[in-house]
Amino acid sequence: MEKVTTKMAILNKTRKTTVAKEFRLCRSAASKAKGLMFTNENEVKKNALLFVFSSPRPQSLHMFFVLYPIDVIFLDEKKQVVDLKEGFRPFHVYNSSKRSKYVIELPNSAIRMSRTKQGDALEW
């Protein structure tokens, strides 16, 4: 996983809230494949994961070998929220209903706490 060297945050411009204080950028196939597998809950609390794809596409995520629930935000190429998955539980699969270029994996309840909704604009 490529570590973002600056202490950049992910912000919800629409609601003027912080979605994540720090994040790790996942661009390589290996970092995307590993994601949060075999980590503990402190990993995602410390650093959200931001997955960047070459072009927007439907996303399919699994929670195999992630033993705690997380929240997931799906964004289009303009960094606008197109889909949300709250409380994504271990050993489940989720297929996004929309095409997305970015996917953000966050601690459980981060969506509720940042008041993020579909259509909101995010920035980092």
Secondary structure, DSSP 4 states (H G I P E B T S, - for coil): -EEPSS---EEETTTTEEEES-EEEE-SHHHHHHTTTT--HHHHHH-EEEEEEEEEEEEEEE-TT--S-EEEEEE-TTSBEEEEEEEE-TT-EEEEEEEEEEEEEEETTHHHHHT--TT-BEE-
